[in-house]
Amino acid sequence: MGEQSAPLPIYADDSHVDGNALAGPLSEIFVGDVTICACRCGVCGATAPLARAMVYLGAGAVVRCAFCSAIVLRLTTTPQGRWLDLGEGASLCLPAPDQP
């Protein structure tokens, strides 16, 4: 097998914030704090809280795995609504509600 090259940053200066930047926008979609949910990367399989991911903000939010830099989530707001894309087989594990 050949060596893998390092993933290219989404922006030339590679400026990003952590996944906590998603707390506000995602609270408009989900009930509760999604940043504490486990996020599994569909490329490398690493699982970590969404808060640990690298978030690149621009016209929307591009969220990359903290371990391999693969895109795990994209969030964009348009006049038609919010688009939430979990690409590359990524997944979020939302905690089950407490049972009475």
N, C-alpha and C positions, 0 to 999 in steps of 0.2 A: 504494500500500500504506500502511496506517496504521502508526502507531508502536506498537511492542510495549511493554507495561507491564513493569516490573521484576518478576521472580518473587517471590512471597511466601515468606518464610522458614518453615521447618517449625515452629519454635518462636518465640514472641514475642521472646525475647532473642537469637535467632539464634546461640546458643552451639553451637559445633561443634569437633571435633578433626579432625586430618588422617587420611588413609587408613591410616597406620601402626597406628592403633588396631585395625584388622581383622586384623593379623598373627596374633594368637593364635587367634581364632575360626575364621579361614579355614584355619589350619594343621591343624585337626581335620577338614577336608573335603578339602583339596588337599595334595599332597606338594610341599614347597618353599615359598618366599616369594612369595605371589601379589601382594603389594603392589608388587612391582617390574614386574609384568606391565602391558602396555599396555591401557588401558581406553578404549574408544571410546564416546562419548556418542551415543545413538540420535537425539537431538534436534538438536544443533548440529554433530555429526560430529567434534568435537575429540577428539584422542587424547593421553593423558598417562598416566604411571604411576598405578596405583590409589592409591598413597601420597599423591598430590596432591589427591585428591578430598576433599570436605567430608563428614564423618561426624557424624550426629546420633544420639546414643545414648539409649535409653529402654528400652522393653520388648524392643526388638531394635535393629538398626542400619539407619538410612536413609542411603544414600550418594548424594550429589549431585555433579553435574559442577562442577568448579572454574571453568568458563568461563560456563555458562549457568544453573546451579542446577537443572537437570532431574534427576529421580531416575534413577540408573543401576543401582542395586542395593539390594535389601532383604534382610536376614538376620534371621531370627527363629527362636528355639528354642522348641519346644512339647513336650509329653509324647510326641507321635508322632515327633518328630525335628527336624532342622534344615530350614528352608525357605529356599532361596536363589532370589531372583527377580531376573532381569536384565530390567527393564522397558524400554518404549519403544524396543526394538530395540538396546539397549546390548549390548556384547560385551566379553569378556576374551580376550586373546590369550595363551595359555599356551605358553611356549617348548617346542619339540620336544626330546625327550631326545637327548643326545649319541649319535651313531651310532658303533659300534666300527669 
